[in-house]
Amino acid sequence: MTVSGDPAPNEELGRSVFSTRHVKRARRGRIPVNAFLIQEGHTKISVDRLTIAPEKKAVSIAEKRAAARGHEFHGWAAVTAEDAGTSNRRVAATPQLYNSYHADIILPDLAAEDREEQKRHAQELADASGWRERPDRM
């Protein structure tokens, strides 16, 4: 199944969290900036469209991603598409073969060459986010 159309402003987007240390902070109400920090030189932050993805499917997608990295999936740093789309960022649906619910938060082109700008965007996204525990562990 392919999901078409970019996320609506009220749609919740989730950035998978694999670090136990990040989870502990997130559960205390503080999403770590590293949850949204991407590799230097990149401008796309990979997220899942949690509002439209069935829970079991969203967990399955995140678990596969975690297993490929040798990590464990704990939950998501969740932000609305509206908040993700501020500060010259864009949000675009980018369905993939293994993940019809994939989207990207796209930073301005200048952020690719400016690590401090990437960090600023990551901090803004972390500040606008909340913790969403994986549903089968609640």
CORWO-V778797 format. One record per residue. N is the residue number from 1. RES is the residue in three letters. SS is DSSP state (helix for helix, strand for strand, loop for the rest). Layout:
N/RES/SS
N/RES/SS
This chain:
1/MET/loop
2/THR/loop
3/VAL/loop
4/SER/loop
5/GLY/loop
6/ASP/loop
7/PRO/loop
8/ALA/loop
9/PRO/loop
10/ASN/loop
11/GLU/loop
12/GLU/strand
13/LEU/strand
14/GLY/strand
15/ARG/strand
16/SER/strand
17/VAL/strand
18/PHE/loop
19/SER/loop
20/THR/helix
21/ARG/helix
22/HIS/helix
23/VAL/helix
24/LYS/helix
25/ARG/helix
26/ALA/helix
27/ARG/helix
28/ARG/loop
29/GLY/loop
30/ARG/loop
31/ILE/loop
32/PRO/loop
33/VAL/helix
34/ASN/helix
35/ALA/helix
36/PHE/loop
37/LEU/loop
38/ILE/loop
39/GLN/loop
40/GLU/loop
41/GLY/loop
42/HIS/loop
43/THR/loop
44/LYS/strand
45/ILE/strand
46/SER/strand
47/VAL/strand
48/ASP/strand
49/ARG/strand
50/LEU/loop
51/THR/loop
52/ILE/loop
53/ALA/loop
54/PRO/loop
55/GLU/helix
56/LYS/helix
57/LYS/helix
58/ALA/helix
59/VAL/helix
60/SER/helix
61/ILE/helix
62/ALA/helix
63/GLU/helix
64/LYS/helix
65/ARG/helix
66/ALA/helix
67/ALA/helix
68/ALA/helix
69/ARG/helix
70/GLY/loop
71/HIS/loop
72/GLU/loop
73/PHE/loop
74/HIS/loop
75/GLY/strand
76/TRP/strand
77/ALA/strand
78/ALA/strand
79/VAL/strand
80/THR/strand
81/ALA/helix
82/GLU/helix
83/ASP/helix
84/ALA/helix
85/GLY/loop
86/THR/loop
87/SER/loop
88/ASN/loop
89/ARG/loop
90/ARG/strand
91/VAL/strand
92/ALA/strand
93/ALA/strand
94/THR/loop
95/PRO/loop
96/GLN/strand
97/LEU/loop
98/TYR/loop
99/ASN/strand
100/SER/loop
101/TYR/loop
102/HIS/strand
103/ALA/strand
104/ASP/strand
105/ILE/strand
106/ILE/strand
107/LEU/loop
108/PRO/loop
109/ASP/helix
110/LEU/helix
111/ALA/helix
112/ALA/helix
113/GLU/helix
114/ASP/loop
115/ARG/helix
116/GLU/helix
117/GLU/helix
118/GLN/helix
119/LYS/helix
120/ARG/helix
121/HIS/helix
122/ALA/helix
123/GLN/helix
124/GLU/helix
125/LEU/helix
126/ALA/helix
127/ASP/helix
128/ALA/helix
129/SER/loop
130/GLY/strand
131/TRP/strand
132/ARG/strand
133/GLU/strand
134/ARG/loop
135/PRO/helix
136/ASP/helix
137/ARG/helix
138/MET/loop
